[in-house]
């Protein structure tokens, strides 16, 4: 039989962190207590960066992107992702 989890009123974030650091949730929950959830609208966070490319390189990227009917920045991201896989 699992214990009920009684949460105290935390006065500070530090006190809450200390509380969660010292307890073991396995003492309070069984694996069957949990339900699967999905977050369909979550998007990976992204951050804008500045990248200097030569004019001829940008023109070539735009040409290739146009051939594939995608924005050239999306094509750059695709190329980077493929490079990171290999």
Helices and strands as residue ranges (DSSP letters): H 13-22, G 25-27, G 31-33, H 55-68, H 72-85
